[in-house]
């Protein structure tokens, strides 16, 4: 589940990892496929199933945690289209958001960082490490891959694609960038 949370966090934050990233601000739908040790998974289905199994108390705790990350609401939603996230113009101009996320637990470097292509390498105190590669196809589409190696030896590969849905984010709140400032 920790790997799933890390993957979701990276999918949410990619839009804010480079100054002037060439995508539209607003609501985005991110669809992904995950393979762990050769076995394929659907991350959206796993999130939906996990949420469905939670007790009302667990859901309330999760909502409270997510509300702290988002500005008064959840920073993502799970829909039939995938994981929906909200990117603001501020996020798309901010380089600090992704590079400071989990800074106490993980270190990141960006060997490639342009407005249309980002490569990240990360290493975490818990032994997890990996790479991510994102490419902006046009202002309304991006694609990417992630490769994650866990200390236990598990290997996870994620392929995803994202598309712009609307300039209006509706109930999906952007992540509160002040949570990530040093």
N, C-alpha and C positions, 0 to 999 in steps of 0.2 A: 504493500500500500504506500510506503514511503516513496518508492520509485514512481508510482502513479501520481503522487502529489508533486514531486519534482518535475515530472513531465508536464503536468498541467500548468505549473508555475512558469515553466519556460515557454509553453505555447501562449500563455497570456501575455508574457512580458516581451516577446520578440518585437512587437511593434514599438517599443520604447527604448531600444538598445542603441540607437544611433541618432545623432543630431540630424534633423531634416530627412528622416527616412521617407522614401518616396511612395507612401501609401496614404490613402484618404483617412481622415479622422472619422470616427463613428463606430457603429456596430459591425463586428466581423464574425463570421462563422468559420471555425477551425475544425476540420475533419482529420482524424489520424488513424493510423493502423500501427499496431505494436507487435513486435515479435520478441519473445523472451526465451532464450535457450532453444530456438527453433520452433517454438509453439506460438501461433498467432493469436492475438487478443484484439478486442474492440474496446479501446479506452472509454468511449462514450457509454457503451453498454455496461461496463464495469462500474462507472460512476453512477449511472442510473440505478443499477442493482444495489449498490452500496447504500445509496440514499433511501431506497425503498425498504431496506432492512433495518434502518435506524429507528430506535424508539423515539417518541415525541421529545423526550428529554435530550437525547443525543442530537436530534435535528435542531433543537433550540440552541444547544452549545455550538454546533457547526455554524448556524446562522449568525450567532453572536461573533464568532471568530471571523467569519467572512465579512460581516459588517464593519469590523475593525480594519480590514484590508481595503474595502471599498468605501466610497464616500457615502455612508448611510445605507448601503445595501450590498448585495453580493457582487463581487467583481467578475463573476461569470455565471452563465446559465447553461444547462444541458438541454438541448432541443433535438428534434429529429434531424436538424441540419448539422449537428455537431456541438462543440463547445462554443458558446457565444461570448465574446469579450468586447469591451468598449475601450477604444483608443481615443484619447483627447489630443488636440493640437499640441498641448504642453508635453504630453508623453512622447509624441513623435519628434519633438525637438530636444528632449532630455536624454543625455548620455548616462546620467547617474543612476537611473532606475535599475536596469538589469545588472550593471557592474557592481552595484552595492547590495543587491539582493543576497541574503544569506552570507554576507561578507565575513561574519564571525565563524561560520562553518565551512565555507567554500571560497576558494580563490578562483578568479577567472582571468583569462587573457584573450585578446581579440586579435589574432594574426591578420585577419581581413575585416575591415570595417568601412564600408562605403554606403551610400544612400540606397544601393540596390543589392548588396551582397554582404553578409556578415558570417564570419566563422568564429566560434567561441570554443575555447578549451577550458575545462574546469576540473578542479581537484578538491575533494572535501575531506574534512578531518576524519570522517567515519570510514574512509577508504574508497568511497565512490569517486569515479572520475569519468570523463568522457568528452565528447565533442558535439557541436551542433553546427549546422550549415544551413543558412537561410538565403533564399534568392527571391527578390521582388520581380515578378513577371511583368506587372504593370501596376498602376495606382490602385487597382481593385483586386489584385491576386498576388499571393506569395506562396512559395513551397519550401519545404525543408526536410532535413533528416537530423536525427539525434542518435548517437551511439553512447550507451551508458554501461560502464563496467562497475559491478558492485564488489565489495571486499570479499564476499562469499564466493565469487567466481561467476555469478549470474551475469549474463550479457543481454542487454535490451536494445533493440533497434526500433526507432520510430520514424515513420514517414508521414508527412502531413501536408495538407494544402489548405489555404485559407482564402475566403472571398469576402469582399465588402458586401454588407447587407443593406445598411441604411445610415444616413447622417445622424439619425435620431437613435440613441442607445436604449430608449424606453426604460424598462426596469433594471437593466444591467448597468451597474454603476462602475465608473472607472476606478482603478486602484488608486488609493490615496498615496501620492508620491512622498508626502511628508513622513510616512512610515519607513522610508528607505534612505533618508538623508542622515549623514553621519553627524 
